[in-house]
Structure formats: structure tokens, C-alpha cells
């Protein structure tokens, strides 16, 4: 990611305010337009607009007016289309092929016409179609226009509000929120892709099952030998023939993809280019606010979570004397685990940098989650009403997507490990699903079984995840490449080789790195504490939510963590500033280097001294904002460490003073400070 894109966006908006308004209008207009609005994601596009408004880069009333006007005119055009063509809309594509697009809008409109126009404005799936339905129904203009105007204005305010609030708090949270937003966006994209893949695969096969079945029967009649077996599988007289055909076709397709993918990975003998690219991307968005939730999600694939759910389901099947189902359930899990472990042992592919051992191709956690949730869906789906049979498969897809994404984020696996695990799991559960459906026709009451399996999974996850987070984060902590400098070389010249600023995509967040410390942090911390500074522990989600409590005194409001190369501060120290609403902060991170003296390695730290100012946004959020001027904070740190060897010089890159401190030697062995 380029660190200048946000600056370029701000510069463009400042130079072309009218063009920015036209873009907002176009987004809202297209989002409201019949058919086109179904594919235009308004909220993700208007969120950055709200952020710019909150940061003061755009006029709030202008942005609100452009969005509301675009939505109102887009709805109006859709209303005119419905009024002009009426019921003949069903004769045109896409409504001729997908009439349900209008059916849903008509069903809501019949219940309450005014309410439906307002409510539909906030519901993405029917938003572009209800105005057309209102036109088809000849809703009077004097009734439609004020209703649509109110809906458009309230919608614009609601969709701009999240970004507007975030923009107000941007300076306080951007140090972590920039990467956090990217993580949330990537996770949402992965879940959306999983949802779409399951939904459209299921719907496509459901719609084409009869044609596939007929084609398979014709093939079996043309091939007497092989057809002897395939005809039994695809016999339409069997109640499960459609499901068997679907599973069999999927097995062939996914099986071919699985073995082709395995051949590619194994034949390559090393991580694929896409593996390295995804790994770099995930390591680049690591941040402390996302680390703990993602580590908890990664633990959902652990044996401590899957085993209780699997045993609960097995116990119920045995209690109900469902011997065949129990045997297939055991076979699904046992053979899947054995095959995955064997492949991990024999396929020798270099592991991600943070992985020492125990992981390989394919991912055991992802494979077993795919098999457990996938085969459980095979067990219970046919007992559900027709339209509800997709939900067990949807649950399986979303859980596997969460586990796979979380493990990629932590750097536990390559992308090929995750994809290979999913494909292996799907092949095995499909093969076993065909075998199970061929042998078992008896129905059974699946509600208790579903409650047991999903309930045991949820309880085990709630028990295990909090206990595994610390271990997972310690195991997969990103380790930056380090150099080693002689202590005298660092003191005299090599300190200039360390970064002068944080590398962020917003210039306001590229704080100067104006403090360097050689040696342990304990002596530095003691000096600062004696001068009135205090340590703040790293703030997590619980502390971040405290920002919403505006009754908390400013001095008790937490300062959110910041990252340097995806790592949170190792030390954050604070002290009151010169003014009542100001605070001084010192943040220190591990530097990408160490120092050595007489063969002994010492840690090297790099950090930033800041002046923070308290601010309240919309009477909703309290926050400490870093100011661009930090001389007062750096001077306070310099005074506090005067008993330690220290020196100040101008960094050639930032042209700003950098304070160097040694904590491993007595005072007097280094240069004295100069400001």
C-alpha cells in the first residue's frame, strides 16, 4: 500500500470540491436506480466521504445535500420507469428471468405503501425496486414525493454518519484504525465470498438438478457397464436421487480441482507467489486491536473446540441407535484427520516465517472444520424444509471462512494450506455424503442433534478462545528482520540509518521517530517515573469502548495504542502537559536492529515523543489527539533522562532532532544533551 494515496485523495478533494460533490451524487443516484442499485454498494462508498467530512476536508451540508439529491432523483427515475411500463416490466430482462426481484418489493408495498417506500430505502436487496413497484401501482405523486424526499434525506444522513463520526475521531484512532479498517474490510469480503459461493452453488445445482439427473441417466443407458452402477446412483425413483446427483457432480468437480491444486503446490516445492503476496498483505495489516479477536477466531479450528461438538453429536447418534450415521460420522472425522496428518508429514513445503513446527500443507484446522461442519450439514440438511436446507451449509462455509482468514492473518499458514485444506475436506465429505445418502433413508428428529452440535461448539469456543489468545499471539508474533550495530557505531552514526518516521498511508500519522534507546527499558522507565511520568498498559477493546463514556475525566481516558511495522508499543508512558487539556506521551517500539558491546547484544528501541490534546466529538467520544508540534514533549523526556548518557542531533531525513539514550552504562559516558 502506498503511503501517499490518502494525501492524494485529500489534495484532490481540496482542489475539486465540486467534482467531489458530483461523485457523491453519482454514487447515491446509481445506488437508487432500478437494477443498477442492486450491485452498487453505497455504504462502503459513502463511508470515506463521511470520514472526509468529519476531518473537515469537505462541507457536511454539501455532502448531505448531494447524497440526498442523488438518492431522491434515482428513486424518482425508478418510479417513472415503473409508472411508464407497469406490469410489462416483467417482460424485460432481468425481471423476465428473475421475477422475484419485483415480487419482494410488491409484497412489502402491498402491506403499507408509505412505510415500504421509507423502509426499503435502508434495505439493500429491495431498495432499487420498491420505487418502481410504487410507480407500477400508480401511487399518487403528492403522496410519493414527500415520502421519497424524507426517505432520501434520512438515508443520506444515516449512511454518512458512521464515517462522519469516525472522521471526528480519526486522529485519535487512526494509528490503529487504519489497519483495523483494512482487516475488517478484508474479513467482510471473505465472508461475503463464502456466502455467495455457498448460496449460488446450492441454488445453481438445485435449479439444474433435474437436467443433470436426466443427462446422467442418458449417459448410463449409453454405457451399459459403467451405467450399471451410475443408474443406481441417479435412479429418479429413489427419494434421494436429486441430492445424490448433486453430491456426485460436486464430488467430481471438487475432486478434480483438489488434485490439480495439490499437484501444483507439491510440484512447485515452495510457497506460490500468491502465498507470499497474501502473507505480506496480512502481516502488513497486523494491529493490536485486531490481534486478539482474530487469534480467538483462529482457535475455533482447534481440537479443544471441534472435539466436544463432534463427541456430543456422536453421543446423540449412539443414544438414538443411529448406527449407520454414527459410523459415517466417525469415519468422516477419523479418516480426515489421518489423511491430513499424513499429507502434512510427507509434503515438504517451507512454512511461514513465524511457524516453527506443527503446521503444513494442508491446514489440519481448516480441513477438520470443513469436514465436521460440512458432513454435519449433510446429516441434518435433508430433515429441514426445502428452502431452509441451505442454512447448515451456509454455517459451515462461514465458520471455515472465519478460521481460514484468522490463520492467514496470524501467519500460521500459507494461502495454499488453507485452500488445500478446504478442498481436501470438501472432497472427503462429498464422497462420504454420497455413501451415507445411498445407505440411509430413515428420517429422524434433527433439532436436538443440531442444538447439541452447535451448542457444544459455541460453549467450547467461549471456554477455549480466551485461554488460547495469549499463546497464539506469542507463537505467531511478527518478528522484524534485525541488524546489529556496534554500540559506538550506533551512537556516532548508525542511529541515522533507523527510520525517521512511521510508515503510514496518512501523512498525519507518519509521526517523527525522535527517540532512540539502547539497552533495557527498566532504567529509562524508572527515570521517567521519578519525573512524574506513569506507564499505561496497552489498551484493548474494553479500554477503547471507554472512549464512549464521556463522563469519565479526561485524565482517566485511555490513550489508544499505535503500531510500528504492525507491532504495538512495548512501552507507553504519559505525564500531564503544560495545559490542563494536554498530555505528554512517549511511545517506544523494538527497533529493527540491536547494539553490541564486548560481544554482548543489547536491545535497541525507537519511539516518538508526542503532545496529546483532549477532544470530544459530537458529545459521543472522548479522545486524546496527537498534535503535530512535539518539542515540549521531547524536552520533557530529555529533562527526565538527564541522569543517563544521552545526546541530541538532527536526523538527515526528517530534519528534526532525535534524542539518543543509553541505559546500559553509567551517566557521563555519552554526549550531553543539546537543544
Secondary structure, DSSP 8 states (H G I E B T S, - for coil): --TTHHHHHHHHHHH-HHHHHHHHHHHHHHHHSTTGGGT--HHHHHHHHHHHHHTTSS-HHHHHHHHHHHHHHHHHHHHHHHHHHGGGGGGSTTTTT-THHHHHHHHHHHH-HHHHHHHHTT-HHHHHHHHHHHHHTT--HHHHHHHHHHHHHHHHHHHHHHHHHHHHTHHHHHHHHHHHHHHHHHHHHHHHHHHHHHHHHHHHHHHHHHHHHHHHHHHHHH-HHHHHHHHHHH-TTSTTHHHHHHHHHHHHHHHHHHHHHHHHHHHH-S--HHHHHHHHHHHHT--HHHHHHHHHHHGGGSHHHHHHHHHHHHHHHHHTT-HHHHHHHHHHHHHHHHHHHHHHHH------TT--SS--SS-HHHHHHHHHHHHHHHHHHTTS-GGGTHHHHHHHHHHHHHHHHHHHHHTSS-HHHHHHHHHHHHHHHHHHHHHHHHH-------HHHHHHHHHHHHHHHHHHHHHHHHHHHHHT------EEEEHHHHHHTGGGGS-SB---SSGGG--B--EEEES-SHHHHHHHHHTT-EE-----HHHHHGGG-TTS-GGGS-----EETTEE-SEEEEEE-SSTTEEEEEEEEEEEEEEEETTEEEEEEEEEEEEEEEEEETTTEEEEEE-S--HHHHHHHHHHTTTSEEEEEE-TTT-SEEEEEESSS-TTSS-----
